[in-house]
Amino acid sequence: MNLAQLNTFHKTRIGYLVFGLIELGLSYLFLSLAINSGSLWQWGLAIILFIGFAQNIVKFITKVLHK
């Protein structure tokens, strides 16, 4: 799968959901690591990934409601 296909997939309902869930999982992972180590870069990455999750879920809900 090349970048154009990945971008096209990401803009679908299922793509927003898949990417959102992946970002949520990674956010949880880095949040757990950040709590244990206190590393600022891990905190920052966890926050950035959670924001990405929130954006994808909002786009998913918008696509579902507006078909």
Phi, psi and omega per residue, in radians:
M1 nan 2.168 3.129
N2 -1.592 3.099 -3.048
L3 -1.131 -0.609 3.128
A4 -1.142 -0.743 3.112
Q5 -1.163 -0.685 3.118
L6 -1.124 -0.709 3.111
N7 -1.132 -0.726 3.113
T8 -1.119 -0.753 3.105
F9 -1.104 -0.699 -3.096
H10 -1.087 -0.476 -3.090
K11 -1.536 0.172 3.059
T12 -1.703 2.938 3.124
R13 -1.044 -0.846 -3.116
I14 -1.174 -0.567 3.107
G15 -1.127 -0.760 3.095
Y16 -1.081 -0.704 -3.138
L17 -1.171 -0.808 -3.128
V18 -1.093 -0.853 -3.134
F19 -1.124 -0.655 3.103
G20 -1.096 -0.765 3.140
L21 -1.188 -0.655 3.072
I22 -1.102 -0.786 3.132
E23 -1.147 -0.619 3.087
L24 -1.127 -0.766 3.117
G25 -1.099 -0.787 3.117
L26 -1.153 -0.646 3.098
S27 -1.083 -0.753 3.107
Y28 -1.091 -0.750 3.130
L29 -1.052 -0.875 -3.113
F30 -1.233 -0.524 3.051
L31 -1.138 -0.742 3.099
S32 -1.085 -0.771 3.111
L33 -1.115 -0.703 -3.113
A34 -1.157 -0.670 3.119
I35 -1.122 -0.707 -3.128
N36 -1.241 -0.699 -3.021
S37 -1.755 -0.452 -3.075
G38 1.337 0.261 -3.098
S39 -1.257 2.237 -3.119
L40 -1.177 -0.632 -3.129
W41 -1.176 -0.551 3.089
Q42 -1.247 -0.675 3.057
W43 -1.072 -0.806 -3.126
G44 -1.079 -0.776 3.129
L45 -1.133 -0.680 3.104
A46 -1.091 -0.722 3.135
I47 -1.176 -0.771 3.136
I48 -1.082 -0.758 3.126
L49 -1.152 -0.628 3.112
F50 -1.183 -0.659 3.076
I51 -1.103 -0.729 3.076
G52 -1.069 -0.719 3.073
F53 -1.024 -0.839 -3.109
A54 -1.073 -0.732 3.131
Q55 -1.105 -0.765 -3.134
N56 -1.156 -0.664 3.135
I57 -1.199 -0.691 3.083
V58 -1.090 -0.766 3.114
K59 -1.131 -0.672 3.103
F60 -1.084 -0.847 -3.131
I61 -1.096 -0.712 3.112
T62 -1.073 -0.780 3.124
K63 -1.122 -0.685 -3.128
V64 -1.165 -0.734 -3.086
L65 -1.297 -0.528 -3.092
H66 -1.777 -0.114 3.133
K67 0.628 nan nan
